Amino acid sequence: MDFEPVANIGRSPLAFWAKTSSNISTPAELVAAIKKKERPITFAIGGAGHKLAVEYLTTSLNVQGDKVETIMYKGPAQALQDVLGGHIEFGVTPVGVGLPMYQAGKIKLIGIANDH
């Protein structure tokens, strides 16, 4: 057995994804939509670190949390499944989880959160 794939996912930076029908395609558009507060923005998340990424985003934008909602799933694959199905507009998962779906054109990559 080789544990490298698991270790790589553990190191994988987090990505902000959107369903393909979303009118938001860039980090700037996502920030503008959050700041506008015209409608709630909902993120599917699969772990505590993913929630922290969303909270960091809203805190850095000085936005009240009531306009940004997170829905916790059992894991990142389940969270991404609802984005792929169009049930939730946005998701936050490790890049490695969503990359194959992005390469297949089934979701949009909005941005990557990393410490660099």
C-alpha positions in Angstrom: 0.0 0.0 0.0 1.1 3.5 -0.8 -0.1 6.4 1.4 1.1 9.1 -0.9 -2.3 10.0 -2.4 -3.8 10.5 1.0 -0.9 12.7 2.1 -1.2 14.7 -1.1 -4.9 15.4 -0.5 -4.1 16.4 3.1 -1.6 19.0 1.7 -3.9 20.1 -1.1 -4.9 23.8 -0.9 -8.6 24.6 -0.7 -10.5 25.6 -3.8 -13.6 27.6 -4.1 -15.9 26.0 -6.8 -19.1 27.1 -8.4 -21.8 25.2 -10.3 -21.5 25.8 -14.1 -24.7 27.8 -14.3 -23.5 30.4 -11.7 -23.1 33.9 -13.0 -20.0 34.2 -10.8 -16.7 33.0 -12.4 -13.9 35.0 -10.6 -12.8 35.8 -7.1 -13.6 39.5 -7.7 -17.2 38.6 -8.8 -17.6 36.4 -5.7 -16.3 39.2 -3.4 -18.7 41.7 -5.1 -21.7 39.4 -4.6 -20.9 38.8 -1.0 -20.4 42.6 -0.4 -23.6 43.5 -2.3 -25.7 41.4 0.1 -28.5 41.2 -2.4 -28.9 37.5 -1.9 -27.6 34.8 0.4 -24.4 33.1 -0.8 -24.3 29.4 0.2 -21.3 27.2 0.3 -21.2 23.4 0.6 -18.3 22.4 2.8 -16.9 19.0 3.8 -14.8 19.8 6.8 -14.0 22.3 9.6 -11.0 23.7 7.6 -13.3 24.5 4.7 -15.7 26.4 7.0 -12.7 28.3 8.4 -11.8 29.4 4.8 -15.3 30.8 4.3 -15.3 32.5 7.6 -11.9 34.0 6.9 -13.2 35.3 3.6 -16.2 36.9 5.2 -14.2 38.3 8.1 -11.6 39.8 5.8 -14.4 41.5 3.8 -16.0 42.8 7.1 -19.3 41.1 6.1 -22.0 39.9 8.5 -22.2 36.2 8.5 -26.0 36.1 7.9 -25.5 36.7 4.1 -23.1 33.8 3.8 -24.3 30.4 4.7 -22.3 27.1 5.0 -23.9 23.7 4.8 -21.7 20.9 6.3 -21.5 17.6 4.6 -19.9 14.3 5.7 -16.9 15.0 3.5 -15.7 17.1 0.6 -16.8 14.6 -2.0 -20.4 14.8 -0.7 -20.2 18.6 -0.6 -19.0 18.8 -4.2 -21.7 16.4 -5.3 -24.4 18.9 -4.5 -22.5 21.6 -6.4 -22.2 19.3 -9.4 -25.9 18.6 -9.1 -26.7 22.3 -9.1 -28.3 22.1 -5.6 -25.8 24.5 -4.0 -24.1 27.3 -6.0 -20.7 27.2 -4.3 -18.4 24.7 -2.6 -15.1 24.6 -0.8 -13.0 21.5 -1.1 -9.4 20.5 -1.5 -8.2 21.1 -5.0 -7.5 17.4 -5.4 -11.2 16.5 -4.8 -12.6 18.8 -7.5 -9.9 18.9 -10.1 -11.2 16.0 -12.2 -14.7 17.5 -12.3 -13.2 20.9 -13.2 -11.1 19.3 -16.0 -14.2 17.7 -17.3 -16.0 21.1 -17.4 -18.6 20.1 -14.8 -17.8 22.8 -12.3 -16.0 26.2 -12.3 -12.9 27.1 -10.3 -13.4 30.4 -8.7 -10.1 30.6 -6.7 -7.6 28.8 -4.6 -7.0 29.5 -0.9 -3.4 28.8 0.1 -0.8 30.2 2.4 1.5 31.4 -0.4 
